[in-house]
């Protein structure tokens, strides 16, 4: 199902600090390219999150440690 305002999607990502897998919610309202900081639900350390929304509705998510 394509990502849109009525169908937010979740993506499973791996924390660059503790290695745990966590689901994050993707929001199409933020634009095609999004950069923001989100804390890990497990270890509470901050990630830099980059989301690229594609024309077909799919998404690519990249995480990096805040201190990189």
N, CA and C atoms as an extended XYZ file, in Angstrom:
204
Properties=species:S:1:pos:R:3:atomname:S:1:resname:S:1:resid:I:1 pbc="F F F"
N         0.839       -1.171        0.000 N   UNK     1
C         0.000        0.000        0.000 CA  UNK     1
C         0.888        1.240        0.000 C   UNK     1
N         0.652        2.201       -0.896 N   UNK     2
C         1.473        3.408       -0.935 CA  UNK     2
C         1.308        4.242        0.329 C   UNK     2
N         2.358        4.952        0.655 N   UNK     3
C         2.345        5.846        1.798 CA  UNK     3
C         1.648        7.132        1.400 C   UNK     3
N         0.634        7.532        2.145 N   UNK     4
C        -0.023        8.811        1.909 CA  UNK     4
C        -0.586        9.313        3.234 C   UNK     4
N        -1.260       10.473        3.197 N   UNK     5
C        -1.756       11.081        4.435 CA  UNK     5
C        -2.717       10.166        5.193 C   UNK     5
N        -3.472        9.342        4.478 N   UNK     6
C        -4.445        8.484        5.129 CA  UNK     6
C        -3.883        7.100        5.457 C   UNK     6
N        -2.706        6.777        4.914 N   UNK     7
C        -2.096        5.463        5.128 CA  UNK     7
C        -0.645        5.609        5.574 C   UNK     7
N        -0.415        6.115        6.793 N   UNK     8
C         0.979        6.200        7.239 CA  UNK     8
C         1.563        4.797        7.341 C   UNK     8
N         2.837        4.694        7.094 N   UNK     9
C         3.496        3.391        7.125 CA  UNK     9
C         4.491        3.345        8.273 C   UNK     9
N         4.831        2.138        8.661 N   UNK    10
C         5.868        1.945        9.665 CA  UNK    10
C         7.030        1.213        9.015 C   UNK    10
N         8.225        1.524        9.467 N   UNK    11
C         9.418        0.867        8.955 CA  UNK    11
C        10.209        0.340       10.145 C   UNK    11
N        10.751       -0.838        9.997 N   UNK    12
C        11.571       -1.446       11.042 CA  UNK    12
C        13.013       -1.018       10.816 C   UNK    12
N        13.603       -0.371       11.816 N   UNK    13
C        14.977        0.125       11.714 CA  UNK    13
C        15.798       -0.416       12.878 C   UNK    13
N        17.108       -0.433       12.710 N   UNK    14
C        18.002       -0.918       13.765 CA  UNK    14
C        18.753        0.247       14.381 C   UNK    14
N        18.685        0.361       15.696 N   UNK    15
C        19.370        1.435       16.413 CA  UNK    15
C        20.877        1.313       16.212 C   UNK    15
N        21.545        2.413       15.816 N   UNK    16
C        22.996        2.362       15.631 CA  UNK    16
C        23.771        2.282       16.944 C   UNK    16
N        23.104        2.479       18.066 N   UNK    17
C        23.763        2.399       19.374 CA  UNK    17
C        23.615        1.024       20.016 C   UNK    17
N        22.355        0.611       20.252 N   UNK    18
C        22.129       -0.620       21.020 CA  UNK    18
C        21.839       -1.835       20.134 C   UNK    18
N        21.584       -1.610       18.842 N   UNK    19
C        21.367       -2.709       17.917 CA  UNK    19
C        19.959       -3.276       17.912 C   UNK    19
N        19.069       -2.764       18.759 N   UNK    20
C        17.689       -3.249       18.802 CA  UNK    20
C        16.919       -2.767       17.572 C   UNK    20
N        15.959       -3.585       17.141 N   UNK    21
C        15.088       -3.202       16.034 CA  UNK    21
C        13.854       -2.504       16.602 C   UNK    21
N        13.508       -1.369       15.999 N   UNK    22
C        12.414       -0.524       16.471 CA  UNK    22
C        11.598       -0.081       15.262 C   UNK    22
N        10.271       -0.007       15.417 N   UNK    23
C         9.422        0.504       14.345 CA  UNK    23
C         9.281        2.007       14.473 C   UNK    23
N         9.422        2.714       13.342 N   UNK    24
C         9.149        4.141       13.314 CA  UNK    24
C         8.027        4.381       12.310 C   UNK    24
N         7.241        5.409       12.555 N   UNK    25
C         6.139        5.757       11.670 CA  UNK    25
C         6.615        6.780       10.653 C   UNK    25
N         6.316        6.524        9.385 N   UNK    26
C         6.681        7.434        8.308 CA  UNK    26
C         5.477        8.301        7.979 C   UNK    26
N         5.721        9.585        7.734 N   UNK    27
C         4.653       10.542        7.492 CA  UNK    27
C         4.899       11.261        6.164 C   UNK    27
N         3.991       11.070        5.221 N   UNK    28
C         4.153       11.692        3.902 CA  UNK    28
C         3.984       13.201        3.949 C   UNK    28
N         3.389       13.741        4.988 N   UNK    29
C         3.157       15.181        5.091 CA  UNK    29
C         4.453       15.969        5.266 C   UNK    29
N         5.540       15.290        5.613 N   UNK    30
C         6.815       15.964        5.829 CA  UNK    30
C         7.588       16.272        4.564 C   UNK    30
N         7.087       15.848        3.410 N   UNK    31
C         7.770       16.097        2.145 CA  UNK    31
C         8.502       14.866        1.649 C   UNK    31
N         9.033       14.968        0.431 N   UNK    32
C         9.715       13.834       -0.217 CA  UNK    32
C        11.018       13.452        0.474 C   UNK    32
N        11.743       14.445        1.001 N   UNK    33
C        12.987       14.179        1.744 CA  UNK    33
C        12.822       14.782        3.128 C   UNK    33
N        13.023       13.961        4.145 N   UNK    34
C        12.856       14.404        5.523 CA  UNK    34
C        14.111       14.088        6.319 C   UNK    34
N        14.524       15.025        7.146 N   UNK    35
C        15.645       14.831        8.071 CA  UNK    35
C        15.185       15.285        9.440 C   UNK    35
N        15.312       14.417       10.435 N   UNK    36
C        14.901       14.782       11.782 CA  UNK    36
C        15.637       13.907       12.790 C   UNK    36
N        15.504       14.248       14.061 N   UNK    37
C        16.121       13.498       15.149 CA  UNK    37
C        15.016       12.764       15.897 C   UNK    37
N        15.242       11.489       16.191 N   UNK    38
C        14.302       10.684       16.959 CA  UNK    38
C        15.099        9.845       17.950 C   UNK    38
N        14.563        9.673       19.148 N   UNK    39
C        15.245        8.876       20.176 CA  UNK    39
C        14.854        7.410       20.072 C   UNK    39
N        15.806        6.533       20.328 N   UNK    40
C        15.553        5.097       20.372 CA  UNK    40
C        14.598        4.794       21.514 C   UNK    40
N        13.592        3.970       21.258 N   UNK    41
C        12.640        3.574       22.293 CA  UNK    41
C        13.274        2.673       23.348 C   UNK    41
N        14.390        2.052       23.014 N   UNK    42
C        15.034        1.108       23.923 CA  UNK    42
C        16.108        1.793       24.768 C   UNK    42
N        17.088        2.429       24.123 N   UNK    43
C        18.217        3.002       24.866 CA  UNK    43
C        18.147        4.524       25.021 C   UNK    43
N        17.161        5.157       24.382 N   UNK    44
C        16.900        6.603       24.499 CA  UNK    44
C        17.981        7.496       23.896 C   UNK    44
N        18.887        6.934       23.113 N   UNK    45
C        19.913        7.759       22.476 CA  UNK    45
C        19.377        8.291       21.155 C   UNK    45
N        19.808        9.499       20.741 N   UNK    46
C        19.233       10.149       19.556 CA  UNK    46
C        19.833        9.663       18.240 C   UNK    46
N        18.952        9.488       17.247 N   UNK    47
C        19.369        9.139       15.885 CA  UNK    47
C        19.124       10.316       14.967 C   UNK    47
N        19.915       10.404       13.919 N   UNK    48
C        19.596       11.250       12.767 CA  UNK    48
C        18.850       10.349       11.804 C   UNK    48
N        17.643       10.734       11.440 N   UNK    49
C        16.799        9.947       10.544 CA  UNK    49
C        16.669       10.694        9.225 C   UNK    49
N        16.902        9.991        8.116 N   UNK    50
C        16.684       10.545        6.779 CA  UNK    50
C        15.709        9.636        6.061 C   UNK    50
N        14.628       10.240        5.554 N   UNK    51
C        13.597        9.501        4.832 CA  UNK    51
C        13.500       10.071        3.428 C   UNK    51
N        13.529        9.194        2.427 N   UNK    52
C        13.311        9.565        1.023 CA  UNK    52
C        12.046        8.856        0.565 C   UNK    52
N        11.013        9.639        0.252 N   UNK    53
C         9.765        9.078       -0.257 CA  UNK    53
C         9.829        9.048       -1.775 C   UNK    53
N         9.563        7.896       -2.352 N   UNK    54
C         9.615        7.725       -3.806 CA  UNK    54
C         8.255        8.018       -4.430 C   UNK    54
N         8.250        8.279       -5.710 N   UNK    55
C         7.022        8.596       -6.445 CA  UNK    55
C         6.008        7.458       -6.384 C   UNK    55
N         6.493        6.215       -6.266 N   UNK    56
C         5.572        5.071       -6.221 CA  UNK    56
C         4.976        4.849       -4.825 C   UNK    56
N         5.321        5.717       -3.865 N   UNK    57
C         4.771        5.610       -2.521 CA  UNK    57
C         5.635        4.836       -1.552 C   UNK    57
N         6.701        4.216       -2.022 N   UNK    58
C         7.608        3.494       -1.127 CA  UNK    58
C         8.586        4.479       -0.489 C   UNK    58
N         9.323        4.016        0.502 N   UNK    59
C        10.229        4.883        1.221 CA  UNK    59
C        11.558        4.194        1.499 C   UNK    59
N        12.597        5.002        1.610 N   UNK    60
C        13.914        4.554        2.017 CA  UNK    60
C        14.269        5.310        3.297 C   UNK    60
N        14.653        4.568        4.345 N   UNK    61
C        14.964        5.179        5.636 CA  UNK    61
C        16.410        4.858        6.002 C   UNK    61
N        17.160        5.881        6.412 N   UNK    62
C        18.533        5.711        6.850 CA  UNK    62
C        18.688        6.311        8.238 C   UNK    62
N        19.357        5.599        9.134 N   UNK    63
C        19.638        6.093       10.478 CA  UNK    63
C        21.135        6.250       10.647 C   UNK    63
N        21.526        7.226       11.438 N   UNK    64
C        22.925        7.340       11.854 CA  UNK    64
C        22.948        7.844       13.291 C   UNK    64
N        24.024        7.535       13.978 N   UNK    65
C        24.182        7.986       15.352 CA  UNK    65
C        24.324        9.506       15.361 C   UNK    65
N        23.756       10.156       16.348 N   UNK    66
C        23.797       11.616       16.440 CA  UNK    66
C        25.234       12.128       16.529 C   UNK    66
N        26.137       11.358       17.110 N   UNK    67
C        27.500       11.826       17.310 CA  UNK    67
C        28.438       11.493       16.149 C   UNK    67
N        27.893       11.018       15.017 N   UNK    68
C        28.741       10.717       13.844 CA  UNK    68
C        28.980       11.967       13.036 C   UNK    68
